Amino acid sequence: MGSRVQAMDLSLDDYWQQENCTEVLNLSRPDIVREIHRGYFEAGADMVETNTFGGSPVTLGEFGLAERALEINKGAAEIAREAAELFKGDGRERFVVGSVGPGTRLPSLGHIDYDTLEAAFRTQCDGLIAGGVDAVLIETCQDPLQVKAAVNGAKLARKAAASDLPIMVQVTVETTGTLLVGADIAAAATVLQALDIPVMGLNCATGPQEMAPHLEWLAENWPGFLSVQPNAGLPELVDGQTRYPLQPKELAGWLDRFLTEDGVNIIGGCCGTTPDHIAALDAMLRRRAGEAGRLRPAPKQRSSVWVPSVASLYSPVALRQENAYLSIGERCNANGSKKFRELQETGDWDGCVAMAVDQTKEGSHAIDVCTAFVGRDEIAEMTEVVSRMRGSVTAPLVIDSTELPVLEAAMKLYGGKPILNSINFEDGEEPAARRLEMARKFGSAVIALTIDEE
């Protein structure tokens, strides 16, 4: 959508003087947005994405439009729905997918806090669902903590609307081989699987060739459905203009390969893909469907093997280790380590981080973090430690506290899949139930302790 609009000769009046705010066109020029959707449906698309990639109140706030986020997202969904209705009666089912982009502020880099981000995505998804989307696609994700905020915002909107529409997530792997914040594809998948996401995929950043190894990993490991939306090749700068080199036939050839080798379920195009590219994909799928009389071929059956794991921001650690136990480093614990407590008392947070790094080097699979001791502000000091460790410690963290608010504050800072330490029935089942509910929301593993022989 963005690259299609940018290729048009639009005036600042079309943008209400908000240059590059593509989403304002839902209000100022709905005819243009509807025509783009119509072009892709006409080319053979089964679904289109709403013009809402930057539609959260946080991103729209940069253009003074935060208060109109609900209106913009609802209107965008209705415009796409109108385009779908133009093809009613042609024997095919058409879908509208609500597009939710990552925004311009990443929580793992400290640009924005979790609660503000989750609330913004909630508002965006409220509008999309009210406008009649069939699914929400959280796409171009660059930070697992941003994914958690978006997924949980979408779940809140879904619950409020008494809806069960699917929530899909696509991450963006840079040419460096990781997400922008450094997470590899396995870490991202570990986080997403814990959030009960049925569809995971890749989109943007690169063309299909660069996506191939990451898609292969997902095909072998991811237990749900798979999607892929490459750019029309790696973007090039030619005479000051962005150019996408991959022709429709070449894109179709790559996605044909992904269907054969990786068993992908949903295919499409991202930046630089025109209706001609989508028409080529449609023709390829019709050819694969062959003489079976189907519009679309049956997907290849994959036999993926999922390994239960936890994850830092960067990489996963399998819960089942070859030496039969998962080793948790316990020295970053104010209750058990005098050295850590002294560093904490003097505010030497770099020293606290260094203790965690040392334990990782010595072979600890995960690092226990506890800042609780008498007379200190446990939430503030847990925040100081986790904010630094999340970017510096490659092992997953074990968030260790008896206080629910402390655990929750840490969860809102951590983009990996941590371990919550711990739950028990010492005070009955209700405290355990609240901790388990929080673990489900943030995709955490849990340690459960028995208190006595009963």
C-alpha positions in Angstrom: 0.0 0.0 0.0 2.7 2.5 1.0 4.9 2.0 -2.1 1.8 2.1 -4.3 0.7 5.4 -2.9 4.2 6.9 -3.0 4.4 6.1 -6.7 1.3 8.4 -7.3 1.5 12.1 -8.0 -0.4 13.3 -5.0 -0.5 16.8 -3.6 0.0 18.0 0.0 -3.7 18.9 -0.1 -4.5 15.2 -0.6 -2.5 14.5 2.5 -4.1 17.4 4.4 -0.6 18.9 4.6 0.6 15.8 6.5 3.3 14.6 4.1 3.9 10.8 4.0 0.9 10.0 6.3 -0.6 7.4 4.0 -3.4 6.7 6.5 -4.9 10.2 6.2 -6.0 9.2 2.6 -8.7 7.0 4.2 -10.4 10.3 5.1 -9.2 12.7 2.4 -9.1 10.4 -0.7 -11.0 7.2 0.0 -11.5 6.8 -3.8 -7.7 6.3 -4.2 -7.5 3.7 -1.5 -10.6 1.9 -2.8 -9.2 1.8 -6.3 -5.9 0.3 -5.1 -7.8 -2.5 -3.3 -10.0 -3.0 -6.4 -6.9 -3.4 -8.5 -5.5 -6.2 -6.3 -8.8 -8.0 -6.2 -9.1 -7.8 -9.9 -5.6 -9.2 -10.3 -6.8 -12.3 -8.4 -6.1 -11.6 -4.7 -8.2 -13.5 -2.2 -7.5 -10.8 0.4 -6.3 -7.2 0.7 -4.8 -5.4 3.6 -6.4 -2.2 5.0 -4.5 1.1 4.6 -3.6 1.2 8.3 0.0 0.2 8.5 0.8 3.4 10.6 -2.7 3.6 12.1 -2.0 3.4 15.8 -2.6 6.5 17.9 1.1 6.7 18.7 2.2 6.9 15.0 -0.8 9.1 14.0 0.1 11.4 16.9 3.2 12.4 15.0 0.9 14.0 12.5 -1.5 15.4 15.1 -4.1 12.7 14.3 -4.0 10.5 17.4 -7.6 11.4 18.4 -8.9 10.2 15.0 -7.2 6.8 15.1 -10.5 4.9 15.7 -12.2 6.8 12.9 -9.3 6.2 10.5 -9.0 2.5 11.1 -12.8 1.9 11.0 -13.0 3.9 7.8 -10.1 2.0 6.2 -11.7 -1.4 6.9 -15.0 -0.1 5.4 -13.3 1.1 2.3 -11.6 -2.3 1.8 -14.9 -4.0 2.4 -16.5 -1.9 -0.2 -13.9 -3.0 -2.7 -14.5 -6.6 -1.8 -18.2 -6.1 -2.4 -17.5 -5.1 -6.0 -16.6 -8.7 -6.7 -19.5 -10.3 -4.9 -21.1 -13.1 -7.0 -18.0 -14.1 -8.9 -17.9 -17.5 -7.1 -14.9 -16.5 -4.9 -14.7 -15.5 -1.3 -12.8 -12.2 -0.6 -11.3 -11.2 2.7 -10.2 -8.0 4.3 -7.2 -8.1 6.7 -6.5 -5.4 9.1 -2.9 -4.2 8.8 -1.1 -3.3 12.0 2.5 -2.1 11.5 5.2 -1.8 14.2 5.0 2.0 14.5 8.1 4.2 14.9 9.0 3.5 18.6 10.3 0.2 19.8 9.9 -0.7 23.5 13.0 -2.9 23.8 15.1 0.1 22.7 13.4 2.3 25.4 11.5 4.5 22.9 8.1 3.8 24.6 6.6 2.0 27.5 4.6 -1.3 27.2 1.3 0.0 28.6 1.1 3.0 26.2 1.9 0.8 23.3 -0.6 -1.9 24.2 -3.4 0.7 24.7 -2.6 2.3 21.3 -2.7 -1.1 19.5 -6.0 -1.8 21.3 -7.5 1.4 19.9 -6.3 0.6 16.4 -7.8 -2.9 16.5 -11.1 -1.6 18.0 -11.5 0.5 14.8 -10.4 -2.3 12.4 -12.9 -4.8 14.0 -15.7 -2.2 14.0 -15.0 -1.7 10.3 -15.5 -5.4 9.6 -12.1 -6.9 9.0 -11.9 -10.8 8.8 -8.5 -11.0 10.6 -5.8 -8.8 12.1 -2.3 -9.0 10.6 0.5 -7.6 12.9 3.2 -7.2 10.3 6.8 -6.0 9.7 7.6 -6.7 13.3 11.1 -5.8 14.5 10.9 -6.2 18.3 9.4 -9.2 20.1 8.2 -6.8 23.0 6.3 -4.7 20.4 4.7 -8.0 19.1 3.5 -8.8 22.7 1.9 -5.3 23.0 0.3 -5.6 19.6 -1.0 -9.1 20.1 -2.4 -8.3 23.6 -3.9 -5.1 22.3 -5.6 -7.0 19.5 -6.8 -9.7 22.0 -8.4 -6.9 24.2 -10.2 -5.5 21.2 -11.3 -8.9 20.1 -12.7 -9.7 23.5 -14.5 -6.4 23.7 -16.2 -7.1 20.4 -17.0 -10.7 21.4 -15.2 -11.8 18.3 -12.9 -14.8 17.5 -11.2 -13.4 14.4 -7.7 -14.7 13.9 -4.6 -12.7 14.8 -1.6 -13.3 12.5 1.9 -12.1 13.0 4.7 -11.5 10.4 8.2 -10.6 11.4 10.8 -8.8 9.3 14.3 -10.3 9.1 16.9 -7.8 8.0 19.9 -8.6 5.7 21.9 -9.1 8.9 19.9 -12.3 9.5 18.0 -11.0 12.6 15.1 -8.7 13.5 16.1 -5.0 14.0 16.7 -5.5 17.8 18.9 -8.5 17.2 16.4 -11.4 17.7 16.9 -14.4 15.4 13.9 -16.2 13.8 14.0 -18.9 16.5 13.7 -16.4 19.3 10.8 -14.6 17.6 9.0 -17.9 17.0 9.5 -19.0 20.6 7.8 -15.7 21.8 5.0 -16.0 19.3 4.2 -19.6 20.0 3.8 -18.7 23.7 1.2 -16.1 22.7 -1.1 -18.7 20.9 -0.7 -17.2 17.4 -2.0 -19.5 14.7 -0.2 -18.0 11.7 3.4 -16.8 11.7 5.2 -15.4 8.7 7.8 -13.2 7.1 7.4 -9.9 5.2 9.2 -6.8 4.0 12.9 -5.8 4.3 14.2 -8.2 1.7 13.2 -10.1 -1.4 12.3 -13.8 -1.4 15.9 -15.0 -1.9 17.1 -13.5 1.4 14.0 -14.9 3.2 14.6 -18.5 2.1 16.8 -19.8 5.0 14.5 -18.2 7.6 11.4 -19.6 6.0 13.1 -23.1 5.8 13.6 -22.9 9.6 10.0 -22.0 10.2 8.9 -24.9 7.9 10.9 -27.4 9.9 9.9 -26.0 13.4 6.9 -23.8 13.5 3.8 -25.8 14.5 1.1 -23.5 13.0 0.3 -22.0 9.6 3.0 -20.2 7.6 2.7 -17.0 5.5 5.2 -15.1 3.4 5.0 -11.6 1.7 8.4 -10.7 0.2 9.2 -7.3 -1.3 9.7 -7.3 -5.1 13.4 -7.9 -4.4 15.9 -5.9 -2.3 15.1 -2.2 -2.8 17.6 -0.2 -4.9 18.1 3.5 -5.0 18.1 4.7 -8.7 18.3 8.4 -9.5 17.0 9.2 -6.0 14.0 6.9 -6.4 13.4 3.5 -4.7 13.3 0.7 -7.2 12.3 -2.9 -6.7 14.0 -5.1 -9.3 12.0 -8.4 -9.1 9.7 -8.9 -12.0 6.3 -10.7 -11.6 7.4 -13.9 -13.2 10.5 -14.1 -10.9 8.4 -13.5 -7.7 6.0 -16.2 -8.7 8.9 -18.6 -9.3 10.2 -18.0 -5.8 6.9 -18.4 -4.1 6.2 -21.6 -6.2 9.4 -22.9 -4.7 8.3 -22.0 -1.2 5.0 -23.9 -1.7 6.9 -27.0 -2.9 9.7 -27.0 -0.4 8.3 -25.3 2.7 4.5 -25.9 2.7 3.6 -22.2 3.0 -0.2 -21.6 3.5 -0.5 -17.9 2.6 1.5 -16.0 0.0 1.5 -12.4 -1.2 3.6 -9.4 -1.9 4.9 -6.5 0.2 6.8 -3.3 -1.0 7.1 -2.9 -4.7 4.6 -5.6 -5.7 2.0 -4.3 -8.2 -1.2 -5.9 -9.4 0.9 -7.5 -12.1 2.9 -9.4 -9.4 -0.3 -10.6 -7.7 -1.7 -11.7 -11.1 1.4 -13.8 -11.6 0.9 -15.4 -8.2 -2.7 -16.1 -9.0 -1.8 -17.7 -12.3 0.9 -19.8 -10.6 -1.6 -21.1 -8.0 -4.2 -21.9 -10.7 -1.6 -23.9 -12.6 -0.7 -25.8 -9.4 -4.4 -26.5 -8.8 -4.3 -28.2 -12.2 -7.2 -30.3 -13.3 -8.5 -31.0 -9.9 -11.1 -28.3 -10.4 -9.9 -26.3 -7.5 -9.2 -22.6 -7.4 -6.2 -23.1 -5.1 -3.9 -26.1 -4.6 -3.9 -28.0 -1.4 -1.0 -27.0 0.8 1.9 -29.3 1.3 1.6 -31.2 4.6 4.6 -30.3 6.9 6.0 -32.4 9.7 7.4 -29.7 11.9 9.0 -30.5 15.3 8.5 -27.9 18.0 11.1 -27.7 20.8 9.7 -26.1 24.0 12.0 -23.3 24.9 12.5 -20.0 26.7 14.3 -17.1 25.0 16.3 -14.0 25.6 15.8 -11.0 23.2 18.3 -12.7 20.9 18.0 -16.5 20.9 16.1 -19.4 22.4 17.3 -22.0 24.9 15.6 -25.4 24.9 14.0 -26.4 28.2 15.2 -30.0 27.8 19.0 -30.0 27.8 21.2 -32.9 26.8 22.7 -33.1 30.3 19.1 -33.6 31.6 18.7 -30.3 33.5 18.3 -26.6 32.7 20.9 -24.7 34.7 19.7 -21.5 36.2 22.4 -19.1 37.5 21.4 -17.8 40.9 24.0 -15.2 41.7 21.9 -12.2 40.6 19.7 -12.6 43.6 19.7 -10.1 46.5 18.5 -12.8 48.9 21.4 -15.2 48.1 24.3 -13.1 46.9 26.0 -10.6 49.2 28.0 -9.2 46.2 24.8 -8.6 44.1 23.1 -7.0 47.1 26.0 -4.6 47.6 26.0 -3.6 43.9 22.3 -3.1 44.1 22.6 -0.9 47.2 25.2 1.4 45.6 23.3 1.6 42.3 26.1 -0.1 40.4 23.7 -1.5 37.7 26.6 -2.2 35.2 28.1 -4.4 37.9 24.8 -6.3 38.3 24.7 -6.9 34.5 28.4 -8.1 34.6 27.5 -10.7 37.1 24.8 -12.0 34.8 27.1 -12.0 31.8 29.7 -13.9 33.8 27.2 -16.6 34.7 26.2 -17.0 31.0 29.9 -17.4 30.0 30.2 -20.1 32.7 27.4 -22.1 31.2 24.1 -21.0 32.9 21.2 -21.6 30.5 19.1 -18.9 32.2 19.7 -16.1 34.8 17.6 -15.7 38.0 17.0 -12.0 38.8 15.7 -11.0 42.3 16.0 -7.5 43.7 13.9 -8.1 46.9 15.3 -7.2 50.3 14.0 -5.1 53.2 13.8 -1.4 52.9 14.3 -1.2 49.1 11.9 -0.3 46.2 11.7 -3.7 44.5 9.8 -2.5 41.5 12.1 0.4 40.7 15.2 -1.8 41.2 13.9 -4.7 39.2 13.1 -2.2 36.4 16.7 -0.9 36.5 18.2 -4.4 36.3 15.8 -5.9 33.6 16.1 -2.7 31.4 19.8 -3.2 31.2 20.0 -7.0 31.2 17.5 -7.4 28.3 19.9 -5.9 25.8 23.2 -7.2 27.3 22.5 -10.8 28.6 22.1 -13.5 25.9 20.6 -16.0 28.3 16.8 -15.8 29.1 15.9 -14.2 32.4 14.1 -15.9 35.3 12.0 -13.1 37.0 12.1 -14.0 40.7 9.7 -12.2 43.1 6.9 -13.0 45.5 5.2 -9.8 44.6 2.8 -9.8 41.5 3.4 -6.1 40.7 7.1 -6.7 40.5 6.7 -9.7 38.2 4.3 -7.7 36.0 6.7 -4.7 35.8 9.5 -7.0 34.6 7.2 -8.7 32.0 6.4 -5.4 30.5 10.1 -4.7 29.9 11.2 -8.1 28.5 10.8 -9.0 24.8 12.1 -12.5 25.1 10.3 -15.5 26.7 11.3 -15.4 30.3 10.5 -17.8 33.2 8.3 -16.7 36.1 9.7 -17.7 39.5 7.4 -18.9 41.0 3.9 -20.1 41.7 2.7 -22.2 44.6 -0.4 -22.8 46.7 1.0 -21.5 50.0 -1.7 -18.8 50.1 -4.4 -20.8 48.3 -5.1 -21.0 44.5 -6.0 -17.4 43.8 -2.5 -15.9 43.8 -1.3 -18.8 41.6 -4.2 -18.2 39.2 -3.3 -14.5 38.8 0.3 -15.4 38.1 -0.7 -18.0 35.5 -3.0 -15.5 33.8 -0.1 -13.0 33.5 2.2 -15.8 32.2 -0.3 -16.5 29.5 -0.6 -12.9 28.5 3.1 -12.2 28.2 4.1 -15.7 27.0 6.2 -16.7 30.0 7.3 -20.2 31.2 6.7 -20.8 34.9 8.4 -22.6 37.8 5.9 -24.2 40.2 7.1 -25.1 43.7 5.7 -27.4 46.3 5.8 -26.0 49.9 5.4 -29.1 51.9 4.5 -32.8 51.6 0.8 -31.9 51.1 
